[in-house]
Amino acid sequence: MKQRRQGFAVANSAFLAVLLVLSWQPAQADIDSSRLCNRGTASLYFATVGEHDGMLQSGAMVQGLVEVAPDTCANLVPDGMNKVILTFFTKDSRGLLTNNRFVPTNATRVNSAINHVCVNMTQPYRLFGSRDAIFSRYVNAECPAGFSPAVPAWIHQPGGQATYNIEVHSQNVATPWRDSAGRQYTNPPVLTVGPLQSGGPLIEVNQSSLRDYQAAQALLKAAAEYKERADREAQQRQAQIWAERQRQRQAYEAKVDEAEASLVRPSDEHCARYVDKQKVTKGQEVTLSGVKLGMDLKSAHEALVCNSFSINPESLARAGGVEKFWANTREKTFQKTLDDGSRVFTDVEARPPRGAPPGADFVVLSVRIRYQLANRLSAAEWKSVKNDFKNRFRMGKRPVENDYAVHMQYTDDVSTRSLQLNAEDLRNGSLSRYSITIL
């Protein structure tokens, strides 16, 4: 310990005897290419204690000494590390090594808890191991055989991409650095470090730890690439989903516009063909709301619109448009409101004609008008409705009737048809709903 304290005292004196001018500038490179550049006239030597300070703390290392000749640069961070403790040596005018302690502007100062690191002045070295193993042997420790304590200068932190320019001169006489055995050195062992190769004998190499670290790095790189690719693909899928939704929305809005246009009442001249007759004497003339059996679907739609019936255009759009709305077996319901507040519904059932082959066009198979009255009809008013029904439709055999209904049959070009008037809720001689149906 006495020799170690002597080495520290000499190191502090050596700092005052050497002119050092330091500057810092950001570098346009990754952390692995952070550099030390010697802008002076004498060589600079440094040793490092490196560690990986990432998600997987898989290793640490010590290496030295590395020479930075005048007008040259050396990589600051050893491969696989992202944080290093730096220890410096220079020669004075006599060629004796001094342990220099200096810190450039914007560099992180060494932790006050780190009193010394262990360096070897007899041969180059690069040693790998776990962080705990390396730090327990070479930082603030009784240095192993061949290693001596030296005072570190600063810590290069993770993420600090930089080029440190150091101007080193040795025209002064400095107190030489002595190892733990009191020896002085003039020719330090130098580990040549290049971008692709390294020279000089190595004391020991923990290849297993290095392979583990490289595997961890490869795993992290693969995970990062996978996440980047997954994020990119997710964004692409989201963009495709958004584009498809936009397309579907635009198609839907176009169908709504088409439906609204189909519900605009044509001119009176065009609608004249769909006016219900007040007196019907033969089957071909039977229409309800302008719709008759066997009518094509486009004409049925026009007939309802001409008679002021309507439907929510979004119902037509959700079905895929006007044509698709009609071309199915479900019952279609249009409605309108009368001046007295009564509501009138027309239900149209469309199917292929009876006996038609598969794929035949749909036609009107049945029509029903439902009256939902604002005020209940009295017995006399209901009787008047029945009489008006029988007077309007004078055809076929004598109708069958009772208090609730009037049913009759007629024959058209296709077959025998039924025409019915039915009370929906006749109670105590009055009702609020009734219907007329042809089928």
Secondary structure, DSSP 8 states (H G I E B T S, - for coil): -HHHHHHHHHHHHHHHHS-EEEEEEE-SS-GGG-EEEE-SSS-EEEEEEEE--SSS---EEEEEEEEE-TT-EEESS-TT-SEEEEEEEEE-TTS-EEEE----TT-EE--TT---EEEESSS-EEEEE-HHHHHHHHBSS---TTEEEE---EEE-TT--EEEEEEE---S-----B-TT--B-SS-----B-SS-B-S--S---HHHHHHHHHHHHHHHHHHHHHHHHHHHHHHHHHHHHHHHHHHHHHHHHHHHHHHHHTS---HHHHGGG---SSB-SGGG--BTTB-TT-BHHHHHHHHHHTT-B--HHHHHHTTSHHHHHSSSS-EEEEEE-TTS-EEEEEEEEE--TT--TT---EEEEEEEEEEEEEEE-HHHHHHHHHHHHHHB--SS--EE-SSEEEEEEE-SSSEEEEEEEESS-BTTBEEEEEEEE-
